[in-house]
Amino acid sequence: MQAYKVKKHVDRPDLTGEHPFGDLGQLILLLLFIGLWVLDTFFFKFPESEYFKVPMWLHIALGGFILISGFYFARRSMKMIFGVKSENPQVINHKVYEKVRHPMYLGALLFYLGVTILMYSLPLLIMFILIFFFYNFIAKHEEKLLLKQFGDDYVKYMKKARRWIPKF
């Protein structure tokens, strides 16, 4: 298994770090998703609606709800992580973080899923699955860093909060 350098935030030593390819990977996947979205909408025009009869109001309502949920998780977690500098770093396990371990990534995933449902696109669904595997990969990497830094406190937290599916 290849060891990667940890990408640390220079101006924020209180943050644990992230996978060195995390930001670049997210940007590339976003651009690929948008490119596929444009290609599918204007050029491919896969006829998903001929195979899966779902009322338009249903996929618009579901897609909209998922987009709003994604915005909620991303915004709340970004405020908690980047809005306050901690002098004494510790496991964050309250508010959205008591529901799910990676709410910022979950917010991004819900954005992709919401758009996929709204656009009713099979190619975007396939791309969403690839994006999910990438986010799962970087989430596991960050969990290793957090385990190394916080030890038993993070193990206890992992038992209380799931990685992706929120506990309510």
C-alpha positions in Angstrom: 0.0 0.0 0.0 1.4 3.4 -1.0 1.8 6.0 1.7 0.8 9.5 0.8 2.0 12.8 2.4 -0.8 14.4 4.4 -2.0 17.7 3.0 -2.0 20.1 5.9 -3.6 23.5 6.0 -0.7 26.0 6.4 -2.8 28.7 8.1 -4.8 26.2 10.2 -2.6 23.9 12.2 -5.7 22.8 14.2 -7.0 20.9 11.2 -6.0 17.3 10.9 -5.3 17.3 7.2 -6.7 15.5 4.1 -5.7 13.3 1.3 -3.1 15.1 -0.9 -5.2 14.4 -4.1 -8.6 15.2 -2.4 -9.1 18.7 -3.6 -7.8 18.1 -7.1 -9.8 14.9 -7.4 -13.0 16.7 -6.3 -12.4 19.4 -8.9 -11.7 16.9 -11.7 -14.8 14.9 -10.8 -16.9 18.1 -10.7 -15.7 19.1 -14.1 -16.3 15.6 -15.5 -19.8 15.6 -14.0 -20.7 19.0 -15.5 -19.2 17.9 -18.9 -21.2 14.7 -18.8 -24.3 16.6 -17.8 -23.9 18.9 -20.8 -23.2 16.0 -23.2 -26.1 14.0 -21.9 -28.5 17.0 -22.1 -27.6 18.3 -25.5 -25.9 15.5 -27.4 -26.4 12.0 -26.1 -30.1 12.4 -25.0 -30.3 8.9 -23.5 -34.0 7.9 -23.4 -34.2 7.0 -19.7 -37.8 8.1 -19.5 -38.8 5.4 -22.0 -37.5 2.7 -19.7 -38.3 4.1 -16.3 -41.8 5.6 -15.9 -41.6 8.0 -13.0 -43.9 11.0 -12.7 -42.0 14.3 -13.3 -43.3 15.8 -10.1 -41.8 12.9 -8.1 -38.2 13.1 -9.4 -38.3 16.9 -9.2 -39.6 16.8 -5.5 -37.1 14.1 -4.6 -34.2 15.7 -6.4 -35.0 19.1 -4.8 -35.2 17.6 -1.3 -31.9 15.9 -1.8 -30.3 19.1 -3.1 -31.6 21.1 0.0 -30.4 18.3 2.3 -26.9 18.4 0.7 -26.7 22.2 1.1 -27.7 21.8 4.7 -25.0 19.3 5.5 -22.3 21.1 3.6 -23.1 24.5 5.0 -23.4 23.4 8.6 -20.1 21.4 8.5 -18.2 24.1 6.7 -19.2 26.7 9.4 -18.2 24.4 12.2 -14.8 23.4 10.7 -13.7 26.6 8.9 -15.7 29.2 10.9 -13.8 28.7 14.2 -10.2 28.2 14.8 -9.6 25.8 17.7 -6.7 26.3 20.1 -7.2 22.8 21.5 -8.2 20.4 18.7 -10.6 17.7 19.6 -13.1 15.3 18.0 -16.0 17.3 16.7 -19.1 15.2 17.6 -22.0 17.6 18.0 -24.6 19.2 15.7 -24.3 17.7 12.1 -21.2 15.7 13.2 -23.3 13.7 15.7 -25.4 12.6 12.7 -22.7 11.6 10.2 -18.9 11.6 10.3 -18.4 13.4 6.9 -21.2 15.9 6.5 -19.2 18.1 4.1 -18.6 15.2 1.8 -22.1 14.0 2.3 -23.4 17.4 1.2 -21.3 17.2 -2.0 -22.6 13.7 -2.7 -26.2 14.7 -2.1 -25.6 17.6 -4.6 -24.5 15.1 -7.3 -27.3 12.7 -6.5 -29.9 15.5 -6.5 -28.8 16.8 -9.9 -28.8 13.2 -11.2 -32.4 12.7 -10.0 -33.5 16.1 -11.3 -31.9 15.4 -14.7 -33.2 11.8 -14.8 -29.9 10.7 -16.3 -28.5 7.2 -16.4 -24.9 8.5 -17.4 -25.0 10.9 -14.5 -26.0 8.0 -12.2 -23.0 6.0 -13.3 -20.8 9.1 -12.8 -22.4 9.6 -9.3 -21.4 6.0 -8.4 -17.7 6.7 -9.4 -17.8 10.0 -7.4 -19.1 8.1 -4.4 -16.2 5.7 -4.5 -13.8 8.6 -4.6 -15.3 10.3 -1.7 -15.4 7.1 0.3 -11.7 6.6 -0.5 -10.7 10.1 0.8 -13.1 9.8 3.8 -11.3 6.5 4.8 -7.9 8.3 4.5 -9.0 11.1 6.7 -10.4 8.7 9.2 -7.0 7.1 9.5 -5.5 10.6 10.2 -8.1 11.3 12.8 -7.6 7.9 14.5 -3.9 8.6 14.6 -4.4 12.1 16.1 -7.3 11.4 18.5 -7.1 7.6 19.2 -9.8 6.2 21.4 -11.9 9.4 21.3 -12.3 9.0 17.6 -13.0 5.3 17.9 -15.8 6.1 20.3 -17.1 8.7 17.9 -17.0 6.2 15.0 -19.2 3.9 17.0 -21.8 6.7 17.4 -21.9 8.3 14.0 -22.0 6.5 10.7 -19.8 7.5 7.7 -22.6 8.2 5.2 -26.1 7.5 6.4 -27.1 10.0 9.1 -28.6 8.8 12.4 -31.7 10.7 13.4 
